Amino acid sequence: MSKGTIKKVAGPLVIAEGMRDANMFDVVRVSNQRLIGEIIEMHGDEASIQVYEETSGLKPGEPVESTEEPLSVELGPGLIASIYDGIQRPLDDIMKATGSNNLVRGVEVPALKRDRKWKFVPTAKVGDEVSGGDVLGTVQETIIVEQKIMVPPTMKGKVKEIKEGEFTVDQTICVLETADGDKELTMMQKWPVRKGRPYKKKLHPNMPLVTGQRVVDCMFPIAKGGVAAVPGPFGSGKTVIQHQLAKWAEADIVVYIGCGERGNEMTDVLNEFPELKDPKTGESLMERTVLIANTSDMPVAAREASIYTGITIAEYFRDMGYSVALMADSTSRWAEALREMSGRLEEMPGEEGYPAYLGSRLAQFYERAGHVITLGSEGREGALSAIGAVSPPGGDISEPVSQATLRIVKVFWGLDSALAYKRHFPAINWLTSYSLYLDDMGPWFNEHVAPDWMSLRQDMMSLLQDEAELDEIVKMVGMDALSPTDRLKMEAARSIREDFLHQNSFHEVDTYTSLNKQHNMMKLVMDFYNESLEALNSGASINDILKMAVRERIGRYKYTLEADVDKEYETIHKELAVEIANICGKEDQ
């Protein structure tokens, strides 16, 4: 074991000498208080260590001891419904152990409870040949989540002994006969956070992650196993969008990383998530959620690690065959932590002081998402979708973190403060946002929802773009200067904006919209436009068209209960046809 002494302390950075035998990314214990840190640079026998705890009071000459292991997380029963800090220390257990609301330095508490017993039900039997990823048995962790206890990815052999009953996470449940001798397996695995967990094959992203948010599912969908960025200025609704996705997205497991966010925002999450009802099961949303809370007042180095801790936990559930949604709020704060550590290491700064490797670190994080076939003989399919919020200073997305993120992700939901000030939520700007998964997922929508889904979407986008161009004319010379056809375009686009894209996350019906209901809404808006256009061309008055009573029904259709959507659609559709016929008949007379 490599032991050295502190030479210099600079905030969260500690330089230790006499560490020649240590390795990069080893976890070390610093000073007699045994603060946890990680080696991030080596020069001869000097190691630069980022310390994940407050370093005030440390002085040169104090001991530093390497554990000779990389920063790892504990994976096993007990993860779900837990609240961790950036390096997987359980915040509730630390509070019970210390009696303090703030993190106490040097406290050592295991991530998974060692005293709690879990009922292990074996599925493998003695004599089975197993390899990495194969399931040995199951543990019912919560009412919703059944954990599959798997063979560690790097191991293979024959099952020599397997037990059944109640065990703690560190008790032996299986003995494996391997080429290197017998290995005892527990329900817990350890995995280095900076190394992605292996899988057999990455699949093409051609299925959407259905979220029930209309502007997302219809306009800018994200694939299952895809990556998305949500950049936006202060107050534009990044956190609310992530809460909505956490609640409604078709994911089995949610991992929420509060990375450097304000403490009161994280408190809201911690208070709201246990109270939110999971729409699929009626249970608390926490029954399928892991929270990582590393607020802005916690040590900056642990903020840098929190992203990796979260995605490693997410990969573990992906390997069981689950669909996992990971929310990172926000990657800008993570990048700021990277910049601070880089500055203290005296590295050559890149743009705006960020390190030159900012882009590659972001890519390493986002590339760990994906829809994969997992290890193991069963060949389970698992998906990990990553959604990262970006908080550019002043809302300027030309800054380095936003630009580096946009080069990697395939979905950009650009939040607009102008829309937020108008109380249009979600404040996703339909003219600047995009999804590069559309071409891959178009066939899925056309096959599973409706054959005209993609063409309806394209028609709506065209109307919105035409409206943006006509809006310039309206601002200069007024609405009356437009031709009747252009006025109709403006009204149809307004209907798309206010009736379709505007969605109230606090309304019990409007908060979630099924794909079938979304399709009906698109049809109603476009039928109004197309049939009104025909009426105009046959001599109808634009004023009569705009006064039609059915327009109010179309606008209120989004508040229709899910059980009544098809019936209500037919009623409105007939009413539209009758009113158009009446207008055309009036003109004929």
C-alpha angles and dihedrals in degrees: 000000000000115000128184143152135253113263101172139004121205110170109288090352118090123184113208127188129207092045099121093129094051123099134225113275093016113150111239136190111229125208128339088298087066096227112188119244143155131229109241102167137024128202112175105300093342119100125196108216128193106212117214094207138057109290101195111131096026114130138188116276096038115128126264120195127190119219089202090227129105121242102283139175128225112239122195144080112339099048096103116088090011124132114214137176122234095286096042099263108152105241096200092051091048090051091051091047096047104024089225129122090213126066111270116218121251096009113149115206122158116244093229118047110254096199099053118095123216127198108244117201111191120221096175121071137208111286096028116136107227136178138184112316097018114133117245095180145314139263122199097225100174133355088270105032126066111188118216111216104219137191108258111263095247097049136084137166146105124306105247097172134003127183136208128207140054119333141163117243093259098049119102114258099166140023115212123201105218137169087261094052132270117335124199114219126202130190089260129079128189120215132180108247097218093056120076117234111249126249136179102243141351114232128218111265100242102133123076125234096233110219105171089235107122099210088052102041097040106030108024110012124185120219123238100264091020133130128234137180125212107195118178144140125259113298097014094117107260094142095046091051090051091049090051092050091047091052102039109023114111093251127130094209131030123203111190118192116194097195114186093330124147114283094237091055091052089047089055090052092048091049098041103043096061089049096046112099115228102238091213098054108011090237126119113289088234088071087080101025136096115196125203111191116189104156127193093262093056120093110294096226092059087055088061090053096045095079091055093044090054097047093047090055088047091051090052091059090042088057089059089060097260128138106239128194115202120197118194113191104208131358090178090068089048090052090049089056088050089051093050093051091045091052092051090050087054092234120165105272122231128201114342090355095296114136118264090244095059093108095048092048091051090048091050089056099045095041089064088071119088150115105267146171103238130225117272136073093275093063095217119194116234132174133203115191117189123203115183125191116214121201106198113193108260091359091283107149093187088081118109101258093052093044094046089049093049091054089060108035125071099208123060118187101186111201115212123208090204090060091045091053088052087054091244105148136216081040093207109146107229093201098055102031124088145175120211090193092071097095092048094047100039093090090051093054092045092049102039103033112020135328091235097049097108095042091051090050091050092049091051093049090050091053092050091050091048089050091055090054094045090047090070090057092046091052091053104039107008136250094286091068091065123095116248089254092054092045088054089050090053092050093047090049090049088053090051091050100043103030102033112022097037108082127176110221091192096054111097094223103030095048090081129029123188119225091250091055091045089054091050090050092051090049093050094050094045093043089054090052098043096044092044089051090053090049091050091050090051091054105271120149118254090219091056090050093051092049094057111132091217091072090073090052090051090051093050095046091094089068091058114119115251092245092058102041098104094044093047090047091056091048094051092043091055091046090052091051091049094049093047089049090050092051092048090046091051091053091048090056 
